[in-house]
Amino acid sequence: MNYHSKPKYRVFTLVTVSLILFASCNSQKFVTDSSKAKGIKFSGGLKEKYAAVLGVPENQITNEKLYKFIDSWIGVPHSSSGTDKRGIDCSGFTSLLQKDVYNRSVPRVARQIAEQVKRKYEVDLQEGDLVFFDFEGQKFSHVGVYLVNNKFVHTSTSKGVIISDLRDPWYYKYFSRAGTFHSLSSKN
C-alpha cells in the first residue's frame, strides 16, 4: 500500500498530529518570565509546579489556597480597570487575591494601597506582602504580591497575570516599596 496514494491516511495523520499539538499547547500556561524557569515542563501537581517555578523545595509551598488562586488566574490578560478573567489590571488582581486568600479588603488603586502598608525591608518580605514599582515616572504605579525566593505574582501589561523575579534587572530598577497591608481603619 502506497501511503501517498491514500488520502484518508494523510487526513488521519494530519488530524492526529493536530490534536496532539493542540492538546500540548492547551495544557501549558505561561506562568513566569523568569529566565531560570523558562522552558520548564509542568506535568505534576500544584506543589510540584510552583516549587519548580519559585525555585524552592515542595515543602515550602504550604498555602494551597494561594497557589490555587494564582493558578486559576495565570495567563489572564491585562486590561486597564479590568476585574475579571476576561482581563484584569495589577491593583484589581492584588485586591482580589488579598480578599480571597487573606480576607483583607484593600483599595482598588496601587497608590492608595501603598499608603496603607507597613513598610518592610526587602530581606524581611514574607508570602502575601505587597511589592510596588514606579513605572513611567509615576510613584507606586504598579503592585504585585510577594511569594517566596524573590518571586512575586502580578499582572504584566504585555503577558497578563504572571510570576516574575524581583531581582530581575528590569523590575528591580523600578522597585520602590514593599510591606504588609494594614487598613487605615485598624491603625491606632
N, C-alpha and C positions, 0 to 999 in steps of 0.2 A: 504494500500500500504506500503510495506516494503522499507524504504529509502535505506538500504544497498543492496538490490537486484536490484536496478535500476541504472545502470552505468551512464546513461545520466544525472541523477540528481546530482550524485557525480561530474561529469565533469563540469556541470553548476555551482555548488557551488565552485569548485576549481577555475574556470575561474573568477567568480565574486570576490572572495576573493583576487585573484592575481591582478586583475585590481584595486581594492580599495587600496591595499598595494602599487602597483606601482605608482598610482596617488598621494598618500600622500607622498611617498618618493621623487617623482619627483618635487613636488611643494615646498619642503623645500631646501633652500640653506644654506650651512654653512656660517654664517655671522660673528660670533665673537667667540673668545676663552676666553672672559671674563667670569669668573665663575659666576658672578651675573646675566648674561644674558643667560647662557646656559639653554636650555630646553624651552625657550620662544617660543610659537607658533605664527607665523606671518600670520594673516589672514586679516589684514586691509590694508589700503593704504600705500603709501610710507612714509608719515609723521608719521603715527602711528607706522610703523615698525621701523624706525630709531630712533624715540623718545624712544621706548622701549629698543632698543639696546644700545643707548647712555645714558639712564637714565635721560632724560630731558623731560619737557612738550612739546607737539606737536608744540606749537607756537615758540619754539626755532629752529625748523627745517625750515629755511627760504630759503636756497639756493637749490631750487628744481633741478637745473641743476647739482649741485654737487652730490646730492643723487641719481639722475637717472644714472649719470655716474658710481658711485660706485656700484649701484645695477646691472648694466649691466656687471660689471667685477667680482663681488663677486664669489669666488669659482674657478676662472680661476687658473689652476695650475702654480706653479713656473717652470721657465725654464731659465737657465743662458743665458743671451743675448737675451731672447725672447722679442718680441714686439707685439704679437697679442694674440687672445683669445685661441690659442692652448697652450700658455704658455708665461709667462712674468716674468721679474725679478723686483726687488724693484725700481731701478732707471728708468727702462723703464715705469713702471706703474706711477711713480711720474711724469715723463716727460710728458706722455700722459694726465694725469689729469690736470697738470698745464696749458698745452696748450689748451685743450678742454674746461676747466671750467673757467680759469682765463686769457687766452690769453697770457701766459708767455712762452717764449722759454727757457727751462733750459737744461743744459748739460746732457749727457746720462750716466755719471758716478757719483755715490754718492759723492765721494771725491771732484770732481770738483764742484758739486752743493753746497757742504758745504762751499767751499771757496768763494761763492758768496751770502752768506746770511748775512743779518743784524741781528746780534745775539740778542736774547731776553731771558729774564728770563722765566723760566717755568710758573710762575703765570701770565705772560703777553701774553701767546700764544693765538692766535685767529685762527678761522677756515681758513684753507688754508696755514698756516705756516708749515714749514718743521721740522721734528724731525730726529735726526741722532743717530746712535748707533755704538759702536766699538765692533764688534764680532770677535772672534778668534784672539784678539790682534791687529787687523787692524783698524786704525783710520778711522772713517766715512765709514765703510764698508756696512752700511745699512741705508736706508732712508724711511720715511713714511710721510704722510700728516696729520697734526693735524685737528681734527674735533671740538668737544666740550667735556667738562666734563672729561678731561684727556684721551679721546679716540683718536686713530689715525688709519688710514687705510694704509695698506702696503701689500707687497707680502711676505708671510712666505714661507720658503723653504719647510716646511712639509705640510702646509694647503692651500697654494695658497693665492689669494687676500682675505684679512680678516680684520676685525676691532679688535684691541687689546686695552688694557688699559695701558697707560704709567706708571701707578703706580703698575702694576703687578710686583712683586719682580723680576721675571726673566728678564723682559725687562728693568726695572729701573736700575738694576746693570750695564747694558751696555749702558744706555742713556748717550750721550756725548755732544750734542749741539742742539740748536733749534733756529729758526729765520725765518725771512721773506726773500724770494728770491729777490735779486736785481741784475740785469745784470751788469757785469763789464763795459760794454759799456755805461751804463746810469749813472755811477758814475762820479762825477766831481773831 
